Each structure stands twice: as C-alpha cells, then as structure tokens.
C-alpha cells in the first residue's frame, strides 16, 4: 500500500465511532487531508518506523506533528516570558 493511500485509509476512522477515541482538546473532529512530497527513501524509512511501532504512517506523522507543535509552543512561551 502506498503512503498516501495508507494515510487516507487510516485517517477518518481514527475519530469515528469504531475507534472509540475522542479528539484531544484543541483538535477538530474532522481530520484534514495533507499531501506531503518526500523522497522515496524517506517514505520507505517512515513506513519501516511506523511498522516497528505498530502504527500507520498517518499515525506516526500525526504523532510527530503533535510533538513539533508542542515544542514550538514551548519555545514561543519561553521567548515571551
């Protein structure tokens, strides 16, 4: 399965009734679609990391994005303090 297909397949069900999860505070219920263009080698590495962690590429990228936003907010708060 290609990365875009895998990401699309894993998205909406994450917040759906079958998943049983509620969206964390600050996240909308409806996932947004994002196209990411990276090298084939990086895509392969992402699939490998996701597989080793027992998650989808979409879930891995979502987790990474959450951490990046959190880190950005911490740095912004430190600058403003």
Secondary structure, 3 states (H helix, E strand, C coil): CCHHHHHHHHHHHHCCCCCCCCCCCCCCCCCCCCCCCCCHHHHHHHHHHHHHHCCCHHHHHHHHHHHHHHHHHHHHHHHHC
